[in-house]
Amino acid sequence: MTYQPQDFAILVPTKDRPEKMREMLDSVLAQNIHPGRIIVIDGSDNPIDAVTDAYADKLPVERYACRPPGQIRQRNMGISKLDESTPVVILLDDDIVLEPGAFQALVDFWNAHAEDCAGVSFNIVNMDANQPSTWRRFFLMDAWGPGRVLKSGYNTSVCNVSESHRTQWLPGGATSWRLELLKKNTHEEIYAKRALCEDLIFSFPIGAQGAGLYVCHDARVRHEHVTDHTKKAVHRYYGKVETLWRLFFVSRNDALSIGWFLWSMLGTILADLINGARRFERRRLELALGRTDALLKAAWVKLRGKPLVEALREDG
């Protein structure tokens, strides 16, 4: 089939970031073509209906409240609002900004690869491209070639690519998918404030089955990232959560290896400790502590005979 702009829906989970939503919607409005639907799933403590209402006569925006909030829960709720009128769904984080012509480039790419495409990512141009160091390659933390998933469960960047690529995984907040795949492969809801690696957990098995996953060079966006976990000891919290989610990802895929994951984690912790001590970077030391916390928590969960998913749940 030939896709038209109205065949696409944009789905955006958001929480307490009205300015970011406004920037994102402005960038969509500035495109030369517009999607059939824009669904905003609002988990904000202070609802952002004033923001979405301001675009009601310019864009096909729909806002739905979601309480309690949660990254996966909000995304699943948004998917439940979709129907066959929009067979392709663009999942966007609220801090993504589309560059001019990005949506047109995405539609054109889908039409050029319609029979093969399962998912297509935008090209995030303000984040680092794939440039692995010797250390990272030795510890299987990275490798040459964008969009790869290594035996350790670590993945290579799909950002700032020099040309369009087929990949083994796609990022969760700047990617378009066939609606039928999203309906068929629902995200498991886990009570956690951050679902790091959920993009790997979702996309890697789909690609492993032979479905076409791509990053489109000409569909350029920027990720205007906001650090929003400052209340949780920042870097120590991030190191812990990221490690637990990546371990969970590895445990769910037979093609990956817990042993290689631990080898890569050793390299990651050593790098954080060495660079933190040498450059007096507290951030790196906190990351190392957080990763160590995660391994200890995972070991304790397994010793108690509990499933690893229990380590992901947060109490506040």
N, C-alpha and C positions, 0 to 999 in steps of 0.2 A: 504494500500500500504506500501511497504518498502522504506524508504527514503535513498537516497544516498547523499554523501556530495555535489555533483553538483546540487542537488535539492534545495539548500539553497543559498540565496543571502544575502549579508551584505549591509546595507544602512547607510551611515554616513553623517549627516549634519555637516559642520564645518565652522568656521570663524576666520581667522587670528591666527591660532594655528598650524603652520607647524610642530613644534617639537612634539606636542601631536599626530598629525596624523602619524608622523613617528614612534613613540612609539607603537601606536595602530597597524599599518600595520606590524611592526616587530613582534609583538606578534601573529598576524594572520599567518604570514609566518612561524613562529616557530612551528605551530601546525602540527601534523602528517597527517592531511587531510586538504583540502582546499575547499572553497565554489565554486559554479558555477560562481557567479558574485560578485564584490565588487563595489558599486556605491557610489561615493563621491560627495555630493552636496556642492559646494564651494561658500560661501557668502563672501569671504575675500576681503578686500580692495586691498590687494596685492595677486593675485591669487597664489595658491600653486601647480600649475601644475608641477613644478620642483620636488616636493616631489612625487606626484603620478606617474610621468613618470619614476622615478627611480625604480619603482616596476613593470613596464610594462612587463618585461620578466620573472617575478617570480610569479605574482599574476594576476588574471583577473580583474584589476582595470580600472574603467571608471570614469572620472571626468567631471562634468557639472557645469558651472557657474550659479549662481542665484543672480540676482540683481533686486530690493533691497533685502537684506538678511532678514531672519526671521525664527525662529525655526520651526514653523508650516509650513510656506510657503516652506521652503527647504525640509522638510520631504514629503510634498504632491508632490512636484516636483519629488523627488526620486521615490515615489510609482508609479507615472505616467510612469516612464521609465521601469517598471517591466512587465514581461509577464509570461505565464504559464510554461515556462521552469524552473522557480524557484518557486515552490508552497509554500515554506516557506521563510519568510523574517526576517532577524535579524536586528533590529534597535539598533544601537550603538551610544552613544555619543563619541566624538573624544578623550575624556580623559579616556576611558575604555581600560584596558590592560588585555588580556586573559592569564590565567595561562596555563601551559602545559596540554594538554588533554582536555581542556574546550570544544572545538568544537566537539570532538568525543563524550564526555559525553552528549552534547546537542542532537546530532543526535541519539544516542542510546536511550535517553529518549523519543524523538518523536516516534521512532519505537516501543517502549514498550507501548506507550499510543496513538497510531495513531488515533484510532477511536474517542477518547474523547477530544484530545487536540485542543484548540483554540489558546492558547498562552503559552509559556514557558519562564521563566526568568532565566538568569544566577544567580549564587549565588555570590553576592558582598561581599567578605570576609574581606575587610578592613574598613567596616562601622559597626555601632553598631547593635547588634542583639536586638530582642524584650525583653526589661527588664523594664516594666513600674513601675514608682514610685506610692506611695499611692496618692500623690497630682494629678498626671496626670490621674490616674484612677478615682478619685473623680470628676474631672472636665471634664471627658469624652474626654480627650486629648490622651489617650492611653488605652490599655487593654492587657490582657494576650492572647497570640496566634498570630503567624505571619500572615501577609497578610489580616487582617480584616479591614473593613470600618465601622466606628461607626456612630450612628445616627447624631452625630455632624458634620460629614464630615471629621473628623480626621481619619487617617489610621495608622495601626501598621506596623512595619518594616518587610520587606521581605529580609533583608540582613543577612549575616553570619548565615544562618540556620544550624541546626544540622542534619537535614534530609530533604528529599524532601517533599513539602507540596502542597496541593490544596489551592488556595487563592481567595480573592474577588477582588484583583486588581494586576496590574503588573507595574513595573517601566518603564518609557518611553525609557531610553537609554541603556538598557541591556537585551532586550527581543526579542524573536522570535514569529512571528505570521503567521497564514495562510494568504497567499496573498489575497484570496477571501474576507477575513474579512477586510483587509486594504482597498481594493478597494470599498467595500460596505459601510464601516463606515469611511468616510473621516473626517479629522480634519477641523473644521471651522477655516478659516483664520481670525485672529484678529491682527491689527497692534499693536504689543507690542514687546518690546525688549526681554522680558523673558516670557515664557508661563509656569509658575509654576503650578503644579497640572494638567497639560494637560494629564499626564499618568492616573490619576484618572478619569478625564473627559472621556477619551477614553475607558479605560479597565473596569471600574466598571459596566456600563450598559451591556457590553458583558457577563461578569460573572453573572450578575443578571438574565440573560435570560437562565442560566443553562449551558453555555459553559464552558469547562474545562480550568481553568487558574492554572498554576503550577509554582513553583520555584524549579529548579533542583539542589540538593545539590552538586553533583559532577562537575557541570559546573562552575568552579570557575574563577572569574575575580576580578580585583581591579579597583576601581574608583579613579584615580589620579586627584582629583578635583582641579580646578583652579578657584579662585574668579576673575570674569571678569566684575564686575559691580562697580568698585572702583570710577568711575566718577559720580556716582549717590548717593552720601552720604552713600555708602556702606550699613550699617545695617538698617538704617531708610528706605532706598529704598527697601531693601529686605523684611522687615517686612510689608511694605505697599503692595507690589506686591503679596507676598505670601498670605496675608489675603484676598485681593480682588479676587484672583483666586480661593481660597478655598470657599469663599462665592458664587462665580459664580457656582462652582461645586455643592454645596448643593442646590442652587436654581433650578438646572436642573434635580434633581432626587427626585421624590415624596417619596421615601423610607427614605429620610434624612430630617432633621428638622432645620429650621432657628433658632428656639428657643434654641435647644441644641447647635447649632453652636455658638450662642452668649454666652451661658454658658461656653463653652470651651474657647472662646476667652477671657472672663473675667479671667479665670484661667491662661491663657497664659500671658496676660498683667500683672496681679498681680505678677506672678512668675518672669517676667522680671524686674519689678520695685523693688521687694524685693531683688532679687539677685544682681541687678545692684547697689542698694544703699548699701547693706551689704558688697559686695566684691569690691566696687568701679570699677565696670565693665561698662564702657561707652557703650560698644557694646550692653549690655542688655537694657540699657535705650533707646538707639536709636531704637532698635527693638520695644520696647513698644510704642514709639512715632510714628513709622511707622505704626503699627497696628491701633493706634488711628486715624491717618490720613486716613487710609483705610476705617474705619467705618464711619467717617464723610463724606468722598467722596461718599461712597455708599448711605448714607442717602440723601445727596444732589441730587444725580442722581435720586433717587426714588421720592423725593419731586417734582422734575421737570417733573415727569411722563415719564422719559426715561427708556429704558431697562437697566438692570444691566451691560450688555456687554459694554455699553458706559464708565463705570468706568475703564475698562481694557485698553482702548486705551491710548497710550502715544503720547506726542507731540514732543518727541525728546530724 
